[in-house]
Amino acid sequence: MRFAGAAVGTALAVVTVAGCGSATDRGDSAAAAAVRMLSATGAKDGTAACALLAPDTAAELEQSADKPCAEAVLAEGLPEPGAVVGTDVYGQRAQVRLSGDTVFLAVFPGGWRVVAAGCTARGDKPYDCVLQGG
């Protein structure tokens, strides 16, 4: 699956919206969610990984793989979580850069959820992501 960049472009273009907590706290929370999701896939816990996906991301994954999210997410070959090297919060969206991966998240009721993962930068082109939502 390739990330066309629309969601990332939208995430990066979102005007900052007031939210709960400081930007640092929100960034830490987003980073923790990204690490938990990648840790779950590394531990072969598809159910826990899917619980941390945005609804559209989980639905697109199930549709494209033609199997339940808990099975499909483990087949994506997402990397183990590396060290968090940077987090940027853009209103209700966040980008978490880890050594070896970039994860995009959005705020949903109940907290941060992964919109795209397994993403690599391509210079001026949109990120290329293994896992993404519509």
N, C-alpha and C positions, 0 to 999 in steps of 0.2 A: 504494500500500500504506500502510496506517495502522497505527501502533504502538499497540496496545491498552493498553500500559502495564504489563502483567503482568511482563515481563522487566525493565523499568526499575524497577518497584516492588520486585521481588525483588532486583535488583542493589543498590538503595539500602538495602534492609533486611538485607542479608547481614551477619552478625556478622563483625567483622574476624578473619581467620584469619592466623596467623603465616605469613610467606612469606619468600622469599629476598630479600635486599637491603633497603635502607631504603625508606621510603614515598616519598621524593623520587626515588630511582633507579627504583622501580617506576612512579611517575607519569611520569617522563621516558620510560621504555620504552613505556608505553601511549600517550603522546602521539606518540612517533615512529611507532608502528604506525598510528595514525589518520592521520597526515600522509602516510605512505607509501601507504596505501590510496587516499586521496583524490587524491594526486599521480598514482597509476597510472591512475585513471579519467580524470583530466584529460589525461594523455598518451595516452589511448586504448589502454592496455595492460590489457585485461580479464583476461588470464591472471595477471598480477602482482597485480591487485586481488583476484581470487578467492582467491589463495593467502593473503591476509590476512583472509579472512572466516571466521567460525566455521562449522563444518560444517553446523549446522542453518540458518544464514542462507543459505549457498550453496545448500543443497538446496531451501529454500523459494523462493528466487529462481528457480531453474531450473524448479521445478514451476509457479509462478505465471506465468512468462513463456513456458513451453513451449519453451525453447531453452537451450543450454549457458550456464553461468554467465559465461564470458568474453564472450559476446555480450550476455547479459541485463543484467549490471552496468553496461555502458556506456550502455544505454538508460534507466537510472534517472534521469539528469540530476542526479547528485550535484554539489555545488559544489566548486570548487577549494579546496584547503586554505587557510584564512586563518591568521592568527597564533594561536598557542595562548594563550588568555587564562586558562585554569585547568584543573587536573586534580585529581580526587578519586579516591582508591583505597579501595575497600571490600573488603578481603580479596582474593578472586580476581576481583573485578570493578572496572571503572574507568569514570569519566565524564570525557571530554575535551571541554572547551568551546573552540571556535575562533571567531574572528570570522566570523559567518555560519553556523555549524553546531555541532551537538553530536553526539558519537560515543560509543557505549557499547561497551565491550570486556570480554572475559573471558580468563582465563589458560587456555591449553591446552598440552599437550606441545609444546615448540618456541617458546612465547612467547604474546604477546597476540594475540588475533584479534577482529575487529570483529563485534559482535552486532547493532548497529543504527547507521545513519548517515543523514545528511540530516535530523536531528531538530531540531525547534523546540519551545521551551517554550510551554505554553498555560496559564499561571497555575497554578491548583490542579488542573487536569486533567492526565492523562498526556501525555507528549511525543508529538508527531505526527512520525513518521519515514517517510522515503521508502523506506528499505531496512531490513528487520528479519528476524530469525529467530524460529522458534517456540519 
